[in-house]
Amino acid sequence: MTPAAIDRFCRSLRAATRIVQWEGVIVFKVGGKMFAMLPQTGDGRGRELWFKADDVYYDTMKTAPGFRPCPYLARARWVAIANPARLPPEQLKAYLRRAHAVIAGRLPRKAQLALGFDPPPRPARRRRAYFDAEA
């Protein structure tokens, strides 16, 4: 996928916003939290793709061919792809959907509802049994 196609796809995700910050880095957010970025490559001629990896798959993804731990965000389990055009479009879209879902799932329940997400039900409260002291 080209950076323009990635841009269109990320903006099509529910409640996703796009801003440009940090000297030209295209940042995609959901609920004010980043889920993907398109920074310039080191030579300035193209764009890399950085995105939040699912915690379960991060260790595998960071060592996969074409992937690497994301500069500055590896501790938060982000991965970087130097040339996103090499990946099949459907695979790349699945990674971006998952990054979006991971970040949206970590938003507070109230924010999820405001953005139109269907958060999981709250766990049932366990009621404490109060017994009569005389019994």
N, C-alpha and C positions, 0 to 999 in steps of 0.2 A: 504494500500500500504506500502511496505517496503521502508526504506530510499533509497535503490538502485533503486527501481522502480520510486520513486519520482525524484531521480537524473536523470534517463534516460528521464523521461517525461519532466522535466524542460529544459533539454538541447535540446529537440526536438522542443521547441517553437521557432518561428521566431526570429532570431538575438539574442538569449539568449546565455550568456556566463556563465561559471562556474569557480569560483576561491575559494581557501581555504585561509582564513585569520582569524585573531583574535584567534590564538591558536586552529586551527582545525575546525572552523566553515565553512561549505560549503555554499557559497553565490552565488545566481543566479542573474544575472543582464541583463538588456536590455538597450543599449545605455549608459552604464556606471552607471545606476541607479539600485539599488536593488529592486527586487520584491519578493524574497523568500529566506529563510535561513534554513539550517539544523544544528542547534547547538547540542552539546552533552546534554543529560539530566543531572539533578543534580547529579545522582549517577554515571554518566559516562559510563553506559552500553548500552545506546540507543541514539536515536536522536529524538528531537522534530521537529516540523515544524512551522516556523514563516512565515507569508506572509502578504502582503499589502491587506487590505480589501477595498472594494468599500465604499466610504464615505456614501452612502445612506444606506448600510446594516451594517455598523460598530457597531452601538449601539445594534442591535439585535444579531449580531454574538458574541460580547464580553461576553454576558451573557448566550449564548446557552450552553447546556451540552457538556463538553469536550473542550470548548473554553475558553480562558481568554485573557484579554488585554496583549499584548506582552511586556515583560520587555524591558525597554529603548526606545521602539518605539511606545508605546501606544498613545502618543501625535500625532504621524504621522498616526494614525489609522491602526496599524498593530495588528493582532491577533496571538495567539499561540495555538497550539494543542499539548498536552503532548504525546498522543498516536495516531499518524495518521493512524495506522493500523486498528483502530476501525471504521473509516469512510468508506463508500462504495467507491471503486476506482473512479467511474464516478463522484461522488460528489466532491471528492478531486481534481480531474482533472479540474472540472469546476471552483473551487475556484482558482486554480493556473492559469488557462487561464485568468480569470478575473483580477487577480493581475498583470499578465503580460500585459494585455490590458490597465489597468489603468495607469501603469507606462509608457508604450510606448505612450499612448495618451497624456501624459504630456511633452513629449520630444519636443524640438523646431521642427518646421516644416522641417527645413533643415536636421536635424538629422533623422527624420522619413523617409524622402525621401531617404537618404543615406543608411538606414538600410533596405529598401525595403517595408516600410509600405505605405499605401495609406491614407495620412492625409485628413481630411475633407477640402472641398474647403474654401478658404479665403472668409470672408464676403465681399459682394460688397461694394465698397466705395460710400458713398453718396457724390455726387458732389454738391458743393455750387453754388447756382444760383447767378450770378452776374448780377445786373441790371444796366442799364444806369442811371446815375444820372439825366439825362435830362428827362427821361420818367415819 
